[in-house]
Amino acid sequence: MSRARLALATLLLVAACDGASPGTDAGSDPVDAGPFDPASVGPTDVSILWPLGADGADLVAVSASAAGGPLLPASVLGAIPPLDREAPNDPATIRVVSMRLDPCFPGRDLSGPVPCRAQVRLVAQPIRDVGGSVGAADAAVHLHFEPGEAAWRRILTRIVAASRAAGVDRDAPLGVHPALAAGGASGSFGRALQEILLTELGPAALTRVTFVTRELPRAPQWRFGGVEVVAGAPSTLPLVGLATPSDTLTLDMSVVGGGLYTTSPALDGVDDATLLFDLESAASAGADAQRAAWVAALRIESPDRHSPETADCASCHVAQHLARDAERDFGLGPDHPDRYDAAGVALALALPDVRERIRAFGYFEREPQILQRTVNETAEVVRRIRATP
C-alpha cells in the first residue's frame, strides 16, 4: 500500500472513532455524523461552488463567527496585500465562494506519495458591484484548514448526508452545487452547509492563507503569495518553482500577441511550459520544443505529477490555456500518457478558453470558472476516498 493510501486509510479509521483529535478538533460536543461510506462520495461532495445570488449577501463572509473566532482573523488578513486594487480588504465583503475537501494534502510530489494532512480549503473573493450587478473581483484568498482527522471525516459525512437528502446524485457534474443552484445559499442545503462550515472550522485550525491579487484594474496582472499560520501568527510563505527566491510571484498578460504571459521572477520548474507563454515565438520553435512544452503543461495539470508544493502558482493557473492553445495551434494531442484521466467527473459548464480567465474554482465577475487542474484534483480525491478499504 502506498504511503498516501495508507495515510488516507488511517485517517478514515481514526475518524471512525468517537473521540476528536486532541487540540485540533473544534468543539467539545461533536455532531454524530453517522456511518461513513466511502463509495457514497461524489465530486460535488468534495468540491462545492456556491452561486453568487442576487447581491452576495447570503454568502459567508471571512469575518463570520466560526468555532473559536472569525474564519479569517484580522491579524492574518492584515498580513496580505489588498486583493482588489479598487478597494481595501474588507472582511465583510470578502465572501466564501467555494470549498474543497482533501484527505491527503499535498498528496504527491515528483518522487511519489508524501506525508499528507486532511484539509479543508475555502476560497473567498471580494464581492462588489460589476456593471450594475453584484460580481466577484478577479482576485481570491484561499484559507487552508486542518481541523483534525475526526472533524474532517465528520465534515465530509455531514455534507454527503445533506446532499443526498437534497436529492443530489452522487455523480452530479461539477459546477455550481445542484442543491445550492436550486435553493440558493439561504435554502435548506445552504443553511446546513453554512452550519457545518462555521461549527467545524475556526481560526485554531487555520494553517495557511494564500492569495492572488488583481494588481491592475484594466491590464491583466496578478500577484501570488501567502502566509503560514502557526498559533494564530502569520509568517511569510516561500514560493516554489522560481528561478530566484521570492515570497511573491507576478504574472502579466499582454492583450496583444494572442495573450503573452510573463512572470517576475522567472520560473524554474521541473516541467517547463513557458515556451507556450508566447505563442508567436512558440510557432517558430520547432515541433520537438512545442511538444515538450505541451507535455509539461499536461503534467502540471495532473495531480499524479504535481502538487502545490512542486509547481509554481502561475503555471498551475495557466496550464490549461497553454495545453489547449498548443493543441489548437500546433496540432498536438489529444492523447498522451501524461494527460490525467478525470473520467467520472463531468462538468456542468464549459471550461474557459480565454487566457485572462485564471480563476481555478470561483468567479470572474458573475461567470463561474473551473480550471482543468481543479477537475483533475477533484477526480483524484474522489478516487482515493472510494478506494479506501
C-alpha positions in Angstrom: 0.0 0.0 0.0 1.4 3.4 -0.9 2.1 6.0 1.8 -0.7 8.2 0.6 -3.2 5.3 0.5 -2.0 4.2 4.0 -2.4 7.8 5.3 -5.9 8.0 3.9 -6.9 4.6 5.3 -5.5 5.6 8.7 -7.4 8.9 8.5 -10.7 7.2 7.9 -10.1 4.5 10.5 -9.2 7.0 13.2 -12.0 9.3 12.2 -14.5 6.5 12.7 -13.7 6.6 16.5 -15.9 8.7 18.8 -13.1 10.9 20.1 -11.7 14.0 18.4 -8.0 14.6 17.8 -6.7 16.4 20.9 -6.1 20.1 20.5 -7.3 20.3 16.8 -11.0 19.3 16.5 -13.4 22.2 17.0 -15.9 21.9 19.8 -16.3 19.6 22.8 -19.6 18.0 21.7 -19.2 16.9 18.0 -22.2 16.2 15.9 -23.0 12.5 15.3 -22.4 12.3 11.6 -23.5 8.7 11.3 -21.7 5.9 9.4 -19.2 6.8 6.7 -19.5 5.1 3.3 -16.5 5.9 1.0 -18.5 4.6 -2.0 -21.1 7.3 -1.5 -18.8 10.2 -2.1 -19.1 12.1 -5.4 -17.4 15.2 -7.0 -19.8 17.8 -5.7 -19.3 16.5 -2.1 -15.6 17.4 -2.1 -15.6 20.4 -4.4 -18.5 22.8 -3.7 -19.2 26.0 -5.6 -21.8 28.5 -4.3 -24.0 30.7 -6.5 -23.4 34.4 -6.1 -27.1 35.1 -5.7 -28.7 38.5 -6.3 -26.4 40.5 -4.1 -23.9 38.1 -2.5 -25.4 38.8 1.0 -26.1 35.1 1.7 -22.5 34.0 1.1 -20.4 33.5 4.3 -18.0 36.4 5.0 -14.5 35.6 6.2 -15.3 37.7 9.2 -18.2 35.3 10.2 -18.0 33.9 13.7 -16.8 30.3 13.5 -15.6 27.8 16.1 -13.4 30.0 18.3 -13.5 33.2 16.4 -13.7 34.6 12.8 -12.8 32.3 9.9 -10.0 34.7 8.9 -8.6 36.6 11.9 -7.9 40.3 11.3 -4.2 39.7 12.2 -3.9 37.3 9.3 -5.9 39.3 6.8 -3.7 42.2 7.7 -0.6 40.3 6.6 -1.8 40.0 2.9 -2.0 42.8 0.4 -5.2 44.3 -1.0 -6.9 41.7 -3.1 -8.7 44.2 -5.2 -6.8 47.4 -6.1 -10.1 49.3 -6.4 -10.8 48.8 -2.6 -9.0 47.9 0.6 -9.5 44.5 2.1 -12.9 44.5 3.9 -13.6 41.1 5.6 -17.3 41.8 5.5 -17.3 41.8 1.7 -14.7 39.0 1.1 -17.0 36.0 0.9 -16.7 32.3 0.6 -17.5 31.1 -3.0 -16.1 27.6 -2.9 -14.9 24.8 -0.7 -12.6 21.9 -1.3 -12.0 18.8 0.8 -8.8 16.8 0.5 -8.0 13.8 2.7 -4.3 13.9 1.8 -2.8 17.4 1.1 -0.5 17.8 -0.8 -0.8 14.2 -1.8 2.1 13.6 -4.2 5.3 15.1 -5.5 7.5 14.1 -8.4 9.1 11.3 -6.3 5.7 9.8 -5.4 3.4 9.9 -2.3 4.5 12.2 0.5 3.3 12.7 4.1 -0.1 14.4 4.0 -2.8 16.0 6.1 -6.6 16.1 5.9 -7.5 19.6 4.8 -10.5 21.8 4.1 -9.9 24.8 1.8 -12.2 27.8 1.5 -11.9 30.2 -1.5 -13.2 33.7 -0.8 -13.4 36.6 -3.3 -14.2 40.3 -2.8 -17.9 40.8 -3.8 -18.6 44.1 -5.3 -20.7 45.9 -8.0 -19.8 44.9 -11.5 -21.6 46.9 -14.2 -24.7 47.5 -12.0 -24.9 44.0 -10.6 -23.1 42.0 -8.0 -20.0 40.2 -9.1 -16.6 38.9 -7.8 -13.4 40.8 -8.2 -10.7 38.9 -10.2 -8.8 38.0 -7.0 -9.1 35.5 -4.2 -7.8 34.3 -0.9 -7.5 30.6 0.0 -8.0 29.6 3.6 -6.3 26.3 4.4 -7.8 24.5 7.5 -6.6 21.3 9.1 -9.4 20.6 11.6 -8.1 17.2 12.7 -8.9 13.7 11.4 -12.2 13.1 13.2 -13.5 16.6 12.3 -12.5 16.1 8.6 -14.4 12.8 8.4 -17.4 14.3 10.2 -17.5 17.3 7.8 -17.4 15.0 4.7 -20.0 12.7 6.2 -22.4 15.5 7.1 -22.0 17.1 3.6 -22.7 13.8 1.9 -25.8 13.2 4.0 -27.2 16.7 3.4 -26.5 16.5 -0.3 -28.3 13.1 -0.7 -31.2 14.4 1.4 -31.5 17.3 -1.0 -31.8 14.8 -3.9 -28.3 15.4 -5.4 -27.0 12.4 -7.3 -23.6 11.1 -6.3 -22.1 11.6 -9.7 -23.7 15.0 -10.4 -21.5 17.1 -12.7 -19.0 19.6 -11.2 -20.3 23.2 -11.3 -22.4 25.3 -9.0 -23.6 22.7 -6.5 -27.0 21.5 -7.7 -28.7 21.9 -4.3 -27.3 25.4 -4.0 -28.3 26.2 -7.6 -31.9 25.1 -6.8 -32.3 26.7 -3.3 -29.6 29.3 -3.0 -27.2 29.8 -0.1 -30.2 30.5 2.1 -32.1 27.3 1.2 -32.2 24.2 3.4 -29.0 22.7 2.0 -27.2 26.1 2.0 -28.1 26.6 5.7 -26.9 23.1 6.6 -23.6 23.7 4.7 -23.1 27.0 6.5 -23.7 25.4 9.8 -21.2 22.7 9.1 -18.6 25.2 7.9 -19.0 27.6 11.0 -19.1 24.8 13.6 -16.4 22.6 12.3 -13.8 25.2 11.2 -12.2 28.0 13.1 -9.0 30.1 13.5 -7.3 27.4 15.6 -7.4 25.1 12.6 -6.2 27.7 10.1 -2.7 26.7 8.9 -2.1 28.7 5.7 -3.6 31.5 3.7 -2.6 32.0 0.1 -3.8 34.8 -2.2 -3.9 36.1 -5.8 -4.5 39.8 -6.3 -5.5 41.7 -9.4 -2.9 44.3 -9.5 -4.1 46.5 -12.3 -7.8 47.2 -12.9 -7.6 47.1 -16.7 -4.4 45.4 -17.8 -4.3 41.7 -16.7 -1.7 41.5 -13.9 -1.9 39.2 -10.9 0.3 38.7 -7.8 0.5 35.4 -5.9 1.7 34.8 -2.4 0.8 33.5 1.0 1.5 33.1 4.7 1.9 30.2 7.0 -0.2 30.5 10.2 1.2 29.0 13.4 -0.6 29.5 16.7 -2.5 32.3 15.0 0.6 34.2 13.9 1.3 34.7 10.2 4.7 34.3 8.6 5.8 34.6 5.0 5.4 31.6 2.8 8.3 31.0 0.4 7.1 30.1 -3.1 8.2 27.1 -5.1 9.3 26.8 -8.7 11.1 30.2 -9.0 14.5 31.0 -10.5 15.3 33.3 -7.6 13.8 33.1 -4.1 10.8 35.2 -3.5 7.6 35.3 -1.4 5.5 36.8 -4.3 5.1 35.9 -8.0 3.7 38.4 -10.5 2.0 37.2 -13.7 1.4 39.7 -16.5 -0.6 39.1 -19.7 -0.3 41.3 -22.7 -3.5 41.9 -24.6 -1.7 41.7 -27.9 0.2 38.7 -29.5 -2.5 36.2 -28.6 -2.2 36.9 -24.8 1.5 36.9 -24.0 2.3 35.8 -20.4 5.4 36.9 -18.5 6.4 36.4 -14.9 8.6 38.0 -12.3 10.7 36.4 -11.0 11.3 33.9 -13.9 10.1 30.4 -13.4 12.4 27.4 -12.9 10.2 24.3 -12.6 11.0 20.7 -13.3 8.3 20.8 -16.0 8.8 23.9 -18.1 5.8 25.0 -20.2 6.9 28.6 -20.5 7.6 28.3 -24.3 3.8 28.5 -24.7 3.6 31.7 -22.8 4.4 33.4 -26.1 2.5 31.6 -28.9 4.1 33.7 -31.7 7.6 32.6 -30.5 6.5 29.1 -29.9 5.3 28.9 -33.5 8.9 29.1 -34.8 10.5 26.9 -32.0 10.1 23.6 -33.8 7.9 20.6 -33.3 10.0 18.9 -30.6 10.1 22.0 -28.4 6.4 22.6 -28.9 5.6 19.1 -27.9 7.9 19.2 -24.8 6.2 22.3 -23.6 2.8 20.9 -24.2 3.6 17.7 -22.2 4.9 19.9 -19.4 1.6 21.7 -19.3 -0.2 18.4 -19.1 2.0 17.2 -16.3 1.4 20.5 -14.4 -2.4 19.8 -14.7 -2.0 16.3 -13.3 -2.3 15.7 -9.5 -0.4 12.5 -10.2 2.6 14.6 -11.2 2.5 17.8 -9.3 1.1 19.3 -6.1 1.0 22.9 -4.9 4.3 22.0 -3.2 6.1 21.3 -6.5 4.5 23.6 -9.2 4.5 27.4 -9.1 1.3 29.2 -8.7 1.2 30.9 -12.1 1.8 27.6 -14.0 -1.0 25.9 -12.2 -3.4 28.7 -13.1 -2.5 28.9 -16.8 -1.5 25.3 -17.7 -5.0 24.6 -19.1 -4.7 27.6 -21.5 -1.1 26.6 -22.5 -2.1 23.0 -23.3 -5.3 23.8 -25.2 -3.6 26.6 -27.2 -0.8 24.1 -28.2 -3.3 21.6 -29.3 -5.2 24.1 -31.4 -2.2 25.9 -32.9 0.4 23.1 -33.3 -1.8 20.0 -33.9 -0.8 18.3 -30.7 -2.8 15.7 -28.7 -5.3 15.0 -27.6 -3.9 11.7 -26.2 -0.8 11.4 -24.2 0.2 9.2 -21.2 0.8 12.3 -19.0 -2.7 13.7 -19.6 -4.6 13.0 -16.4 -7.8 10.9 -16.9 -10.6 12.6 -15.0 -13.2 10.1 -16.2 -16.2 10.1 -13.9 -16.1 13.8 -13.2 -18.3 15.6 -15.7 -18.5 19.4 -15.9 -21.8 21.3 -15.8 -20.2 24.3 -17.6 -17.8 25.0 -20.4 -14.1 25.4 -19.4 -12.9 29.0 -20.2 -10.7 29.3 -23.2 -9.8 32.9 -22.6 -6.2 33.5 -21.3 -7.3 36.2 -19.0 -9.6 33.8 -17.1 -7.3 32.1 -14.5 -9.7 31.5 -11.6 -9.3 27.9 -10.6 -12.6 27.4 -8.7 -14.6 30.6 -8.3 -15.9 33.5 -10.4 -14.8 36.0 -13.0 -17.3 38.8 -12.2 -20.6 36.7 -12.4 -19.3 33.9 -14.5 -18.3 30.6 -12.8 -14.8 29.4 -13.5 -13.4 25.9 -13.1 -10.0 25.0 -14.5 -9.0 21.5 -15.6 -6.5 21.2 -12.7 -9.4 21.6 -10.3 -11.4 18.9 -12.2 -8.4 16.6 -12.1 -7.8 17.2 -8.4 -11.5 16.6 -7.6 -11.4 13.3 -9.5 -8.2 12.2 -7.7 -9.7 13.0 -4.3 -12.9 11.0 -5.1 -10.9 8.1 -6.4 -8.7 8.0 -3.3 -11.7 8.1 -0.9 -13.7 5.4 -2.9 -10.6 3.1 -3.0 -10.2 3.2 0.8 -10.9 -0.3 2.3 
